[in-house]
């Protein structure tokens, strides 16, 4: 399967947070799955770290090294995603989330997210809890 991680899922995974359900961690760790990260999520993390809105248990350099050394597939912003973004209804105004939704729709990826706002869109999503 092909999954796109929402920004909070990336953070929880890298921090080994208890917020991340074991079932989701198993999906991410399963070598049979392709796990995608949108470059937009990395941008969001860096922006929020820079303005003090996000504190991580590691610095920017470690974040980038961990991402680079992972098996994650980094998806760069494409024109097709912007066209999809432009056509999305304004059910949710967060531009980062809307770009993730657009990417998932355009690439037929399943978004792994706990964000219920993303569930409002016609995109495949996954979240499992006990």
PyMOL commands that set and color helices and strands:
alter all, ss='L'
color gray80, all
select helices_A, chain A and resi 7-14+22-29+39-50+60-68+79-87+95-107+118-120
alter helices_A, ss='H'
color red, helices_A
select strands_A, chain A and resi 2-5+34-38+73-75+110-112+125-126
alter strands_A, ss='S'
color yellow, strands_A
deselect
rebuild
show_as cartoon
